[in-house]
Amino acid sequence: MAAWYRNRLLVMQRFHLNFEVFKTIDPFFDDTRPLVFTHQDLHMRKLILGKDGQLWVIDWDDAGFYPEWFEGVNMREVYHLHGDSGSWNKLNSGIFGDSNS
């Protein structure tokens, strides 16, 4: 699985998808860590606060088992692509820590 992700990163860098976020990713993924279930499209428009105070996360189309740092990296990519809230981007490291480890 790590080899597939490594190749995917190289392809994305090669085909003009060379956003700043990809430059921070080590192309040699640590395959000793387990994959975890992640949403993969988490941003402000995917969160709904119910009248009862319950937080709902919607739109799980891209969810799957990925390296544990993928969610944080994807959040940074969404910020760069769509210009999401700067405060959301600042929360990224607080929520996920260093997305490159």
N, CA, C and O atoms as a GROMACS GRO file, in nm:
protein
  404
    1MET      N    1   0.083  -0.119   0.000
    1MET     CA    2   0.000   0.000   0.000
    1MET      C    3   0.088   0.125   0.000
    1MET      O    4   0.058   0.223  -0.068
    2ALA      N    5   0.196   0.122   0.077
    2ALA     CA    6   0.286   0.237   0.081
    2ALA      C    7   0.343   0.267  -0.057
    2ALA      O    8   0.360   0.383  -0.094
    3ALA      N    9   0.374   0.161  -0.132
    3ALA     CA   10   0.428   0.182  -0.267
    3ALA      C   11   0.326   0.253  -0.356
    3ALA      O   12   0.364   0.338  -0.436
    4TRP      N   13   0.198   0.218  -0.343
    4TRP     CA   14   0.094   0.283  -0.423
    4TRP      C   15   0.086   0.431  -0.389
    4TRP      O   16   0.080   0.515  -0.479
    5TYR      N   17   0.087   0.465  -0.260
    5TYR     CA   18   0.080   0.605  -0.218
    5TYR      C   19   0.204   0.682  -0.263
    5TYR      O   20   0.195   0.798  -0.304
    6ARG      N   21   0.319   0.618  -0.255
    6ARG     CA   22   0.443   0.682  -0.298
    6ARG      C   23   0.435   0.716  -0.447
    6ARG      O   24   0.470   0.826  -0.488
    7ASN      N   25   0.387   0.620  -0.528
    7ASN     CA   26   0.373   0.644  -0.672
    7ASN      C   27   0.269   0.752  -0.700
    7ASN      O   28   0.289   0.835  -0.787
    8ARG      N   29   0.159   0.750  -0.626
    8ARG     CA   30   0.053   0.852  -0.644
    8ARG      C   31   0.108   0.992  -0.620
    8ARG      O   32   0.078   1.084  -0.696
    9LEU      N   33   0.188   1.009  -0.516
    9LEU     CA   34   0.249   1.138  -0.487
    9LEU      C   35   0.339   1.182  -0.601
    9LEU      O   36   0.334   1.298  -0.643
   10LEU      N   37   0.420   1.092  -0.652
   10LEU     CA   38   0.510   1.127  -0.762
   10LEU      C   39   0.432   1.166  -0.887
   10LEU      O   40   0.471   1.260  -0.957
   11VAL      N   41   0.323   1.096  -0.916
   11VAL     CA   42   0.239   1.130  -1.032
   11VAL      C   43   0.177   1.268  -1.014
   11VAL      O   44   0.177   1.348  -1.108
   12MET      N   45   0.125   1.297  -0.896
   12MET     CA   46   0.063   1.428  -0.870
   12MET      C   47   0.165   1.540  -0.884
   12MET      O   48   0.134   1.647  -0.937
   13GLN      N   49   0.286   1.517  -0.837
   13GLN     CA   50   0.390   1.619  -0.850
   13GLN      C   51   0.428   1.638  -0.996
   13GLN      O   52   0.456   1.750  -1.039
   14ARG      N   53   0.429   1.532  -1.072
   14ARG     CA   54   0.469   1.537  -1.212
   14ARG      C   55   0.366   1.611  -1.299
   14ARG      O   56   0.405   1.680  -1.393
   15PHE      N   57   0.239   1.597  -1.270
   15PHE     CA   58   0.135   1.652  -1.356
   15PHE      C   59   0.078   1.783  -1.302
   15PHE      O   60  -0.044   1.796  -1.286
   16HIS      N   61   0.163   1.877  -1.276
   16HIS     CA   62   0.124   2.014  -1.242
   16HIS      C   63   0.034   2.024  -1.120
   16HIS      O   64  -0.035   2.124  -1.103
   17LEU      N   65   0.034   1.925  -1.036
   17LEU     CA   66  -0.040   1.933  -0.911
   17LEU      C   67   0.060   1.955  -0.799
   17LEU      O   68   0.044   1.903  -0.688
   18ASN      N   69   0.161   2.033  -0.830
   18ASN     CA   70   0.272   2.051  -0.737
   18ASN      C   71   0.244   2.166  -0.641
   18ASN      O   72   0.320   2.263  -0.636
   19PHE      N   73   0.134   2.156  -0.564
   19PHE     CA   74   0.102   2.256  -0.465
   19PHE      C   75   0.207   2.254  -0.354
   19PHE      O   76   0.277   2.154  -0.337
   20GLU      N   77   0.217   2.361  -0.282
   20GLU     CA   78   0.310   2.367  -0.169
   20GLU      C   79   0.292   2.249  -0.074
   20GLU      O   80   0.389   2.196  -0.020
   21VAL      N   81   0.167   2.208  -0.056
   21VAL     CA   82   0.140   2.100   0.039
   21VAL      C   83   0.215   1.973   0.002
   21VAL      O   84   0.260   1.900   0.090
   22PHE      N   85   0.230   1.944  -0.128
   22PHE     CA   86   0.296   1.822  -0.168
   22PHE      C   87   0.447   1.828  -0.144
   22PHE      O   88   0.511   1.724  -0.128
   23LYS      N   89   0.502   1.947  -0.140
   23LYS     CA   90   0.645   1.960  -0.117
   23LYS      C   91   0.683   1.922   0.025
   23LYS      O   92   0.798   1.889   0.053
   24THR      N   93   0.586   1.926   0.116
   24THR     CA   94   0.615   1.895   0.256
   24THR      C   95   0.602   1.748   0.288
   24THR      O   96   0.630   1.706   0.400
   25ILE      N   97   0.560   1.668   0.191
   25ILE     CA   98   0.537   1.525   0.216
   25ILE      C   99   0.661   1.446   0.181
   25ILE      O  100   0.716   1.459   0.072
   26ASP      N  101   0.704   1.365   0.273
   26ASP     CA  102   0.815   1.274   0.249
   26ASP      C  103   0.767   1.165   0.154
   26ASP      O  104   0.672   1.094   0.187
   27PRO      N  105   0.830   1.150   0.036
   27PRO     CA  106   0.782   1.051  -0.061
   27PRO      C  107   0.803   0.907  -0.015
   27PRO      O  108   0.750   0.815  -0.077
   28PHE      N  109   0.878   0.886   0.090
   28PHE     CA  110   0.902   0.751   0.140
   28PHE      C  111   0.818   0.729   0.265
   28PHE      O  112   0.863   0.749   0.378
   29PHE      N  113   0.693   0.689   0.242
   29PHE     CA  114   0.597   0.672   0.349
   29PHE      C  115   0.640   0.561   0.444
   29PHE      O  116   0.699   0.461   0.402
   30ASP      N  117   0.610   0.580   0.568
   30ASP     CA  118   0.636   0.479   0.670
   30ASP      C  119   0.526   0.374   0.661
   30ASP      O  120   0.411   0.401   0.697
   31ASP      N  121   0.560   0.255   0.613
   31ASP     CA  122   0.458   0.152   0.599
   31ASP      C  123   0.448   0.061   0.721
   31ASP      O  124   0.382  -0.043   0.716
   32THR      N  125   0.514   0.100   0.830
   32THR     CA  126   0.506   0.021   0.953
   32THR      C  127   0.385   0.060   1.037
   32THR      O  128   0.349  -0.012   1.130
   33ARG      N  129   0.323   0.174   1.007
   33ARG     CA  130   0.207   0.221   1.082
   33ARG      C  131   0.079   0.167   1.018
   33ARG      O  132   0.074   0.151   0.896
   34PRO      N  133  -0.023   0.139   1.099
   34PRO     CA  134  -0.148   0.088   1.041
   34PRO      C  135  -0.225   0.196   0.967
   34PRO      O  136  -0.211   0.315   0.997
   35LEU      N  137  -0.304   0.155   0.870
   35LEU     CA  138  -0.395   0.247   0.803
   35LEU      C  139  -0.513   0.274   0.896
   35LEU      O  140  -0.550   0.188   0.975
   36VAL      N  141  -0.571   0.394   0.885
   36VAL     CA  142  -0.685   0.431   0.970
   36VAL      C  143  -0.798   0.482   0.882
   36VAL      O  144  -0.776   0.526   0.770
   37PHE      N  145  -0.921   0.474   0.934
   37PHE     CA  146  -1.037   0.521   0.860
   37PHE      C  147  -1.045   0.673   0.869
   37PHE      O  148  -1.049   0.728   0.978
   38THR      N  149  -1.047   0.740   0.754
   38THR     CA  150  -1.052   0.886   0.751
   38THR      C  151  -1.160   0.934   0.655
   38THR      O  152  -1.201   0.861   0.564
   39HIS      N  153  -1.206   1.054   0.676
   39HIS     CA  154  -1.312   1.117   0.596
   39HIS      C  155  -1.259   1.156   0.458
   39HIS      O  156  -1.324   1.130   0.357
   40GLN      N  157  -1.142   1.217   0.453
   40GLN     CA  158  -1.070   1.259   0.332
   40GLN      C  159  -1.128   1.378   0.258
   40GLN      O  160  -1.082   1.409   0.148
   41ASP      N  161  -1.226   1.445   0.313
   41ASP     CA  162  -1.277   1.567   0.250
   41ASP      C  163  -1.333   1.658   0.359
   41ASP      O  164  -1.438   1.720   0.342
   42LEU      N  165  -1.262   1.664   0.468
   42LEU     CA  166  -1.310   1.736   0.586
   42LEU      C  167  -1.280   1.885   0.574
   42LEU      O  168  -1.165   1.926   0.563
   43HIS      N  169  -1.386   1.965   0.576
   43HIS     CA  170  -1.373   2.110   0.581
   43HIS      C  171  -1.503   2.167   0.635
   43HIS      O  172  -1.597   2.093   0.661
   44MET      N  173  -1.509   2.298   0.652
   44MET     CA  174  -1.621   2.362   0.721
   44MET      C  175  -1.758   2.328   0.660
   44MET      O  176  -1.856   2.316   0.733
   45ARG      N  177  -1.764   2.314   0.529
   45ARG     CA  178  -1.893   2.286   0.465
   45ARG      C  179  -1.942   2.143   0.489
   45ARG      O  180  -2.055   2.109   0.454
   46LYS      N  181  -1.858   2.061   0.547
   46LYS     CA  182  -1.894   1.922   0.575
   46LYS      C  183  -1.936   1.902   0.721
   46LYS      O  184  -1.966   1.789   0.762
   47LEU      N  185  -1.940   2.009   0.799
   47LEU     CA  186  -1.978   2.002   0.940
   47LEU      C  187  -2.109   2.075   0.962
   47LEU      O  188  -2.126   2.189   0.919
   48ILE      N  189  -2.202   2.009   1.028
   48ILE     CA  190  -2.331   2.069   1.058
   48ILE      C  191  -2.354   2.058   1.209
   48ILE      O  192  -2.339   1.951   1.267
   49LEU      N  193  -2.388   2.169   1.270
   49LEU     CA  194  -2.421   2.170   1.412
   49LEU      C  195  -2.572   2.164   1.425
   49LEU      O  196  -2.643   2.255   1.383
   50GLY      N  197  -2.622   2.055   1.484
   50GLY     CA  198  -2.765   2.037   1.501
   50GLY      C  199  -2.821   2.130   1.608
   50GLY      O  200  -2.746   2.186   1.688
   51LYS      N  201  -2.952   2.146   1.608
   51LYS     CA  202  -3.018   2.232   1.707
   51LYS      C  203  -2.994   2.184   1.849
   51LYS      O  204  -2.998   2.262   1.944
   52ASP      N  205  -2.968   2.054   1.863
   52ASP     CA  206  -2.944   1.997   1.995
   52ASP      C  207  -2.796   2.003   2.036
   52ASP      O  208  -2.758   1.950   2.141
   53GLY      N  209  -2.712   2.067   1.952
   53GLY     CA  210  -2.570   2.078   1.982
   53GLY      C  211  -2.487   1.962   1.928
   53GLY      O  212  -2.364   1.962   1.942
   54GLN      N  213  -2.552   1.864   1.867
   54GLN     CA  214  -2.482   1.749   1.810
   54GLN      C  215  -2.408   1.793   1.683
   54GLN      O  216  -2.467   1.860   1.597
   55LEU      N  217  -2.282   1.755   1.671
   55LEU     CA  218  -2.203   1.786   1.551
   55LEU      C  219  -2.216   1.670   1.453
   55LEU      O  220  -2.194   1.554   1.489
   56TRP      N  221  -2.252   1.702   1.330
   56TRP     CA  222  -2.267   1.602   1.225
   56TRP      C  223  -2.160   1.624   1.118
   56TRP      O  224  -2.138   1.736   1.073
   57VAL      N  225  -2.095   1.516   1.079
   57VAL     CA  226  -1.999   1.519   0.969
   57VAL      C  227  -2.068   1.451   0.851
   57VAL      O  228  -2.110   1.335   0.861
   58ILE      N  229  -2.078   1.523   0.738
   58ILE     CA  230  -2.152   1.470   0.623
   58ILE      C  231  -2.058   1.443   0.505
   58ILE      O  232  -1.941   1.482   0.507
   59ASP      N  233  -2.111   1.376   0.404
   59ASP     CA  234  -2.044   1.352   0.275
   59ASP      C  235  -1.920   1.265   0.292
   59ASP      O  236  -1.807   1.314   0.292
   60TRP      N  237  -1.942   1.138   0.306
   60TRP     CA  238  -1.834   1.042   0.330
   60TRP      C  239  -1.790   0.971   0.202
   60TRP      O  240  -1.734   0.861   0.209
   61ASP      N  241  -1.813   1.031   0.085
   61ASP     CA  242  -1.782   0.966  -0.043
   61ASP      C  243  -1.634   0.928  -0.058
   61ASP      O  244  -1.603   0.825  -0.119
   62ASP      N  245  -1.545   1.009  -0.006
   62ASP     CA  246  -1.401   0.985  -0.023
   62ASP      C  247  -1.339   0.908   0.093
   62ASP      O  248  -1.219   0.884   0.094
   63ALA      N  249  -1.420   0.869   0.190
   63ALA     CA  250  -1.369   0.803   0.309
   63ALA      C  251  -1.307   0.668   0.275
   63ALA      O  252  -1.345   0.602   0.178
   64GLY      N  253  -1.211   0.629   0.356
   64GLY     CA  254  -1.148   0.499   0.338
   64GLY      C  255  -1.033   0.483   0.435
   64GLY      O  256  -1.015   0.566   0.525
   65PHE      N  257  -0.958   0.378   0.418
   65PHE     CA  258  -0.844   0.351   0.505
   65PHE      C  259  -0.717   0.405   0.439
   65PHE      O  260  -0.679   0.363   0.330
   66TYR      N  261  -0.654   0.498   0.507
   66TYR     CA  262  -0.537   0.569   0.456
   66TYR      C  263  -0.434   0.582   0.568
   66TYR      O  264  -0.464   0.556   0.684
   67PRO      N  265  -0.311   0.623   0.534
   67PRO     CA  266  -0.214   0.654   0.639
   67PRO      C  267  -0.272   0.759   0.733
   67PRO      O  268  -0.350   0.845   0.690
   68GLU      N  269  -0.237   0.753   0.860
   68GLU     CA  270  -0.299   0.838   0.962
   68GLU      C  271  -0.282   0.988   0.937
   68GLU      O  272  -0.360   1.067   0.989
   69TRP      N  273  -0.183   1.027   0.860
   69TRP     CA  274  -0.159   1.170   0.836
   69TRP      C  275  -0.231   1.222   0.711
   69TRP      O  276  -0.224   1.342   0.684
   70PHE      N  277  -0.299   1.135   0.635
   70PHE     CA  278  -0.363   1.177   0.511
   70PHE      C  279  -0.471   1.283   0.531
   70PHE      O  280  -0.482   1.375   0.450
   71GLU      N  281  -0.549   1.272   0.637
   71GLU     CA  282  -0.658   1.368   0.660
   71GLU      C  283  -0.603   1.510   0.673
   71GLU      O  284  -0.657   1.603   0.614
   72GLY      N  285  -0.497   1.526   0.751
   72GLY     CA  286  -0.437   1.658   0.769
   72GLY      C  287  -0.380   1.714   0.640
   72GLY      O  288  -0.395   1.833   0.612
   73VAL      N  289  -0.314   1.630   0.563
   73VAL     CA  290  -0.258   1.675   0.434
   73VAL      C  291  -0.371   1.715   0.340
   73VAL      O  292  -0.361   1.816   0.270
   74ASN      N  293  -0.477   1.637   0.338
   74ASN     CA  294  -0.590   1.669   0.252
   74ASN      C  295  -0.655   1.801   0.294
   74ASN      O  296  -0.697   1.879   0.208
   75MET      N  297  -0.663   1.827   0.424
   75MET     CA  298  -0.719   1.955   0.470
   75MET      C  299  -0.637   2.072   0.417
   75MET      O  300  -0.692   2.174   0.377
   76ARG      N  301  -0.504   2.057   0.419
   76ARG     CA  302  -0.419   2.165   0.366
   76ARG      C  303  -0.440   2.182   0.217
   76ARG      O  304  -0.441   2.295   0.168
   77GLU      N  305  -0.458   2.072   0.144
   77GLU     CA  306  -0.481   2.080   0.000
   77GLU      C  307  -0.612   2.153  -0.029
   77GLU      O  308  -0.618   2.238  -0.117
   78VAL      N  309  -0.718   2.118   0.045
   78VAL     CA  310  -0.848   2.184   0.028
   78VAL      C  311  -0.834   2.333   0.052
   78VAL      O  312  -0.892   2.413  -0.022
   79TYR      N  313  -0.759   2.371   0.153
   79TYR     CA  314  -0.738   2.513   0.182
   79TYR      C  315  -0.672   2.582   0.063
   79TYR      O  316  -0.714   2.691   0.024
   80HIS      N  317  -0.570   2.519   0.005
   80HIS     CA  318  -0.500   2.580  -0.109
   80HIS      C  319  -0.587   2.584  -0.235
   80HIS      O  320  -0.581   2.680  -0.311
   81LEU      N  321  -0.666   2.480  -0.257
   81LEU     CA  322  -0.749   2.474  -0.378
   81LEU      C  323  -0.870   2.566  -0.372
   81LEU      O  324  -0.904   2.632  -0.470
   82HIS      N  325  -0.936   2.570  -0.257
   82HIS     CA  326  -1.064   2.639  -0.246
   82HIS      C  327  -1.061   2.764  -0.161
   82HIS      O  328  -1.161   2.834  -0.149
   83GLY      N  329  -0.946   2.794  -0.102
   83GLY     CA  330  -0.936   2.914  -0.020
   83GLY      C  331  -1.027   2.911   0.101
   83GLY      O  332  -1.083   3.013   0.140
   84ASP      N  333  -1.042   2.793   0.161
   84ASP     CA  334  -1.125   2.783   0.280
   84ASP      C  335  -1.073   2.875   0.390
   84ASP      O  336  -0.963   2.930   0.380
   85SER      N  337  -1.150   2.890   0.492
   85SER     CA  338  -1.122   2.979   0.602
   85SER      C  339  -0.979   2.966   0.654
   85SER      O  340  -0.931   2.856   0.678
   86GLY      N  341  -0.912   3.078   0.670
   86GLY     CA  342  -0.778   3.078   0.725
   86GLY      C  343  -0.774   3.019   0.865
   86GLY      O  344  -0.677   2.954   0.903
   87SER      N  345  -0.881   3.042   0.941
   87SER     CA  346  -0.885   2.987   1.077
   87SER      C  347  -0.892   2.834   1.072
   87SER      O  348  -0.834   2.767   1.158
   88TRP      N  349  -0.961   2.780   0.974
   88TRP     CA  350  -0.967   2.634   0.957
   88TRP      C  351  -0.828   2.580   0.926
   88TRP      O  352  -0.788   2.477   0.981
   89ASN      N  353  -0.755   2.648   0.841
   89ASN     CA  354  -0.620   2.605   0.806
   89ASN      C  355  -0.529   2.611   0.929
   89ASN      O  356  -0.445   2.522   0.947
   90LYS      N  357  -0.544   2.713   1.011
   90LYS     CA  358  -0.462   2.724   1.132
   90LYS      C  359  -0.491   2.611   1.230
   90LYS      O  360  -0.402   2.568   1.304
   91LEU      N  361  -0.614   2.564   1.231
   91LEU     CA  362  -0.651   2.455   1.322
   91LEU      C  363  -0.591   2.322   1.279
   91LEU      O  364  -0.579   2.230   1.360
   92ASN      N  365  -0.553   2.311   1.154
   92ASN     CA  366  -0.505   2.184   1.100
   92ASN      C  367  -0.395   2.123   1.187
   92ASN      O  368  -0.407   2.008   1.228
   93SER      N  369  -0.290   2.198   1.216
   93SER     CA  370  -0.181   2.141   1.294
   93SER      C  371  -0.224   2.114   1.438
   93SER      O  372  -0.173   2.022   1.502
   94GLY      N  373  -0.316   2.194   1.489
   94GLY     CA  374  -0.366   2.170   1.624
   94GLY      C  375  -0.449   2.043   1.632
   94GLY      O  376  -0.446   1.973   1.734
   95ILE      N  377  -0.522   2.014   1.526
   95ILE     CA  378  -0.606   1.894   1.523
   95ILE      C  379  -0.524   1.770   1.491
   95ILE      O  380  -0.536   1.668   1.557
   96PHE      N  381  -0.441   1.780   1.389
   96PHE     CA  382  -0.372   1.663   1.337
   96PHE      C  383  -0.224   1.656   1.371
   96PHE      O  384  -0.160   1.555   1.344
   97GLY      N  385  -0.169   1.761   1.429
   97GLY     CA  386  -0.026   1.761   1.455
   97GLY      C  387   0.049   1.777   1.325
   97GLY      O  388  -0.002   1.835   1.229
   98ASP      N  389   0.169   1.726   1.321
   98ASP     CA  390   0.252   1.734   1.201
   98ASP      C  391   0.202   1.631   1.100
   98ASP      O  392   0.219   1.511   1.122
   99SER      N  393   0.142   1.675   0.991
   99SER     CA  394   0.084   1.585   0.891
   99SER      C  395   0.190   1.510   0.812
   99SER      O  396   0.157   1.423   0.732
  100ASN      N  397   0.312   1.544   0.832
  100ASN     CA  398   0.420   1.481   0.756
  100ASN      C  399   0.487   1.368   0.832
  100ASN      O  400   0.582   1.309   0.782
  101SER      N  401   0.441   1.338   0.951
  101SER     CA  402   0.509   1.233   1.027
  101SER      C  403   0.430   1.105   1.027
  101SER      O  404   0.473   1.006   1.087
   0.00000   0.00000   0.00000
